[in-house]
Amino acid sequence: MAEEYSRDLERAEEYEQTTARATALGKNKMELSTGLIIAARYADKLRRVALVAFSKMVPKEVIIRDIAELNKQLYDKIVNEMKLDKLSVIKIIVDAEYDEQNNKLVFSNLRILRYYNEDEIKTLCKSYEDKIKALEDDIQNFKTKVAQIEQLLKSME
């Protein structure tokens, strides 16, 4: 575990030099963004982005602890609610604020954006086309039934 965190710290320093993935929103408040990643890599990427964004104002142990809690929530949402595959392309954006009194990061406005590849889009379109066709058939059947009922009512007059 310690080796993994030291590797993340090294990568975080590297990211700080090459890629800004955090936007300041106010005092001790940042918007963190993973950028486009595969779902399997969200935890490492989010931890690294947070380390870059908060390393100068928040103890590293606090960042790692609180991001670990957020990552548990994200896992549940990504795997159980959204039912995403490990190779699904996503982007996670979250607002994070350092609460100095309680010595913790507070997260809000969590967004998980799912990106689809061309094959997935084609499959989704085909599925929706099939549903539309079924609905059109239902509408036609209802129109036929309405016409039959209208004729029946006219014949009863």
Contacts in CASP RR format, 6 or more apart in sequence:
PFRMAT RR
TARGET T0000
AUTHOR 0000-0000-0000
METHOD contacts of the structure
MODEL  1
MAEEYSRDLERAEEYEQTTARATALGKNKMELSTGLIIAARYADKLRRVA
LVAFSKMVPKEVIIRDIAELNKQLYDKIVNEMKLDKLSVIKIIVDAEYDE
QNNKLVFSNLRILRYYNEDEIKTLCKSYEDKIKALEDDIQNFKTKVAQIE
QLLKSME
5 64 0 8 1.000
8 44 0 8 1.000
8 47 0 8 1.000
8 48 0 8 1.000
8 51 0 8 1.000
9 51 0 8 1.000
9 60 0 8 1.000
11 48 0 8 1.000
12 48 0 8 1.000
12 49 0 8 1.000
12 51 0 8 1.000
12 52 0 8 1.000
12 55 0 8 1.000
13 52 0 8 1.000
15 21 0 8 1.000
15 48 0 8 1.000
15 49 0 8 1.000
15 52 0 8 1.000
16 52 0 8 1.000
16 55 0 8 1.000
20 52 0 8 1.000
21 32 0 8 1.000
21 33 0 8 1.000
21 34 0 8 1.000
21 35 0 8 1.000
21 49 0 8 1.000
21 52 0 8 1.000
21 53 0 8 1.000
22 30 0 8 1.000
22 31 0 8 1.000
22 32 0 8 1.000
22 33 0 8 1.000
22 49 0 8 1.000
22 50 0 8 1.000
22 52 0 8 1.000
22 53 0 8 1.000
23 30 0 8 1.000
23 31 0 8 1.000
23 33 0 8 1.000
24 30 0 8 1.000
25 31 0 8 1.000
25 95 0 8 1.000
25 97 0 8 1.000
28 57 0 8 1.000
28 97 0 8 1.000
28 98 0 8 1.000
28 99 0 8 1.000
28 100 0 8 1.000
29 95 0 8 1.000
29 96 0 8 1.000
29 97 0 8 1.000
29 98 0 8 1.000
30 53 0 8 1.000
30 54 0 8 1.000
30 95 0 8 1.000
30 96 0 8 1.000
30 97 0 8 1.000
31 93 0 8 1.000
31 94 0 8 1.000
31 95 0 8 1.000
31 96 0 8 1.000
32 46 0 8 1.000
32 49 0 8 1.000
32 50 0 8 1.000
32 53 0 8 1.000
32 92 0 8 1.000
32 93 0 8 1.000
32 94 0 8 1.000
32 95 0 8 1.000
32 96 0 8 1.000
33 49 0 8 1.000
33 91 0 8 1.000
33 92 0 8 1.000
33 93 0 8 1.000
34 42 0 8 1.000
34 45 0 8 1.000
34 46 0 8 1.000
34 49 0 8 1.000
34 90 0 8 1.000
34 91 0 8 1.000
34 92 0 8 1.000
34 93 0 8 1.000
35 45 0 8 1.000
35 91 0 8 1.000
35 92 0 8 1.000
36 89 0 8 1.000
36 90 0 8 1.000
36 91 0 8 1.000
36 115 0 8 1.000
37 45 0 8 1.000
37 89 0 8 1.000
37 90 0 8 1.000
37 91 0 8 1.000
37 92 0 8 1.000
38 86 0 8 1.000
38 87 0 8 1.000
38 88 0 8 1.000
38 89 0 8 1.000
38 90 0 8 1.000
39 78 0 8 1.000
39 84 0 8 1.000
39 85 0 8 1.000
39 86 0 8 1.000
39 87 0 8 1.000
39 88 0 8 1.000
39 89 0 8 1.000
39 90 0 8 1.000
40 86 0 8 1.000
40 87 0 8 1.000
42 71 0 8 1.000
42 74 0 8 1.000
42 78 0 8 1.000
42 90 0 8 1.000
42 92 0 8 1.000
43 71 0 8 1.000
43 74 0 8 1.000
43 75 0 8 1.000
45 92 0 8 1.000
46 67 0 8 1.000
46 70 0 8 1.000
46 71 0 8 1.000
46 74 0 8 1.000
46 92 0 8 1.000
46 94 0 8 1.000
47 63 0 8 1.000
47 64 0 8 1.000
47 67 0 8 1.000
47 68 0 8 1.000
47 71 0 8 1.000
50 63 0 8 1.000
50 67 0 8 1.000
50 96 0 8 1.000
50 105 0 8 1.000
51 60 0 8 1.000
51 63 0 8 1.000
51 64 0 8 1.000
53 96 0 8 1.000
54 63 0 8 1.000
54 96 0 8 1.000
54 98 0 8 1.000
54 105 0 8 1.000
55 63 0 8 1.000
57 98 0 8 1.000
58 98 0 8 1.000
58 105 0 8 1.000
59 103 0 8 1.000
62 103 0 8 1.000
62 104 0 8 1.000
62 105 0 8 1.000
63 105 0 8 1.000
65 104 0 8 1.000
66 104 0 8 1.000
66 105 0 8 1.000
66 107 0 8 1.000
67 105 0 8 1.000
70 94 0 8 1.000
70 105 0 8 1.000
70 107 0 8 1.000
73 110 0 8 1.000
74 92 0 8 1.000
74 110 0 8 1.000
74 112 0 8 1.000
77 112 0 8 1.000
78 84 0 8 1.000
78 90 0 8 1.000
78 112 0 8 1.000
82 112 0 8 1.000
82 114 0 8 1.000
84 90 0 8 1.000
84 114 0 8 1.000
88 114 0 8 1.000
88 115 0 8 1.000
89 114 0 8 1.000
89 115 0 8 1.000
89 116 0 8 1.000
89 117 0 8 1.000
90 112 0 8 1.000
90 113 0 8 1.000
90 114 0 8 1.000
90 115 0 8 1.000
91 112 0 8 1.000
91 113 0 8 1.000
91 115 0 8 1.000
92 110 0 8 1.000
92 111 0 8 1.000
92 112 0 8 1.000
92 113 0 8 1.000
93 109 0 8 1.000
93 110 0 8 1.000
93 111 0 8 1.000
93 113 0 8 1.000
94 107 0 8 1.000
94 108 0 8 1.000
94 109 0 8 1.000
94 110 0 8 1.000
94 111 0 8 1.000
95 107 0 8 1.000
95 108 0 8 1.000
95 109 0 8 1.000
96 105 0 8 1.000
96 106 0 8 1.000
96 107 0 8 1.000
97 105 0 8 1.000
97 106 0 8 1.000
97 108 0 8 1.000
98 104 0 8 1.000
98 105 0 8 1.000
98 106 0 8 1.000
99 105 0 8 1.000
99 106 0 8 1.000
116 124 0 8 1.000
END
